[in-house]
Amino acid sequence: MKKNVIPKEGHEVKLVVYYQSLKTSNLVIRNRAKRDHLQETNVVYQYKCQKGDCKLRDTSSYIGSTTMTLSRRLSYHLSAGGPADHSRNTHEERITRQDIVDNTTILVRQHNQRKLRIIEAAYILEFQPVMCDQLEHRGRITLL
């Protein structure tokens, strides 16, 4: 300012700085917390067993879909279902919460429940996971 502004004789330059705050929407959009994948709903997910020989096989997995939070669905798998049965029958141990959380990934997010079931069936058909108990339906996709 001193180099480029010369006041008229008898006057002085007063500098007034105005600050315009960011809109609330800009702050919310930029500072949005990343959502934990366990809180996702309407997803197709895959659990891959990493114990013993299973980690060497591509088919040692479970593919499922859920409209509830993934966390809640995984909790159900701790007591019954493909991953719990596999761990109990193959490895002779109970599956732990940490094990199932660490080895589960989301394959697809889909809010249309009909499409969610079709996508799940397509993934089961493609990957042929051994832990899925829908064996009688393999090769068929029901569109109802």
Secondary structure, DSSP 4 states (H G I P E B T S, - for coil): -TTT--PPTT----------PPPHHHHHHHTPPPPPGGG--SEEEEEE--SGGGGG-TT-EEEEEESS-HHHHHHHHTTSSHHHHHHHHHSSSPPPHHHHHHTEEEEEE-S-HHHHHHHHHHHHHHH--TT-S-GGGTT-----
